[in-house]
């Protein structure tokens, strides 16, 4: 029998900006793309004919929603179902890592569905590069951000009483295929964070680019462009717009 040959690494990433989309609808879409990539990998293991796996990058804003990671504590949601309804906010317990977070309009949510076999098989490196893309994007807008030891995401004024979080991360990976991702606060209504213990971390504030730049309005499309440029460079990827 002829030995199978590993498929060529595919560093093309298909980009889709989904605009404002219901969280569950976007989650289902992520799951479908994720499963397609996993299915291709499993098929390759059984076949001599090797197919390259696809990579995807989704940009989206969500209507008000709280999501709780698989290891999170429901007590970190500080309001009841009636209050959720009053605030027109949804709630989902989902299959990513991390604790509770909020998504809403004015926040750039990024969902990479990548086959890390096309790039590198290192989840720690993957998380750090996602953080780095956000850090470099913030620097482009004059915001000095960094990491906080032992806490995922991107922070400002780490190690001071004024430490505050501006970008949250939570991912899932299986067979080196990723889903979920990061949320960068561009200009969301920060009042919605008052109803949770953000990412399960007590006593830390949350901020946004609009607050830090002291402006009522940010050019969200410009922020997206900067982020995508940094993502492409850091991952050695080639972004390609997908319809």
MOSUL-V695247 format. One record per run of one state. SS is the DSSP state (A for helix, B for strand, O for the rest). FROM is the first residue (numbers start at 1). LEN is the number of residues. Records with the same first field share a line. If there is no record, write none. Layout:
BEGIN
SS=FROM-LEN, FROM-LEN
END
This chain:
BEGIN
O=1-11, 21-2, 47-8, 62-3, 69-5, 78-3, 87-3, 94-6, 104-3, 114-1, 119-4, 141-5, 149-2, 157-7, 175-2, 186-4, 197-1, 201-4, 207-2, 213-7, 236-2, 242-2
B=12-9, 55-7, 65-4, 77-1, 90-4, 100-4, 107-7, 115-1, 146-3, 151-6, 164-11, 177-9, 196-1, 205-2, 238-4
A=23-24, 74-3, 81-6, 116-3, 123-18, 190-6, 198-3, 209-4, 220-16
END
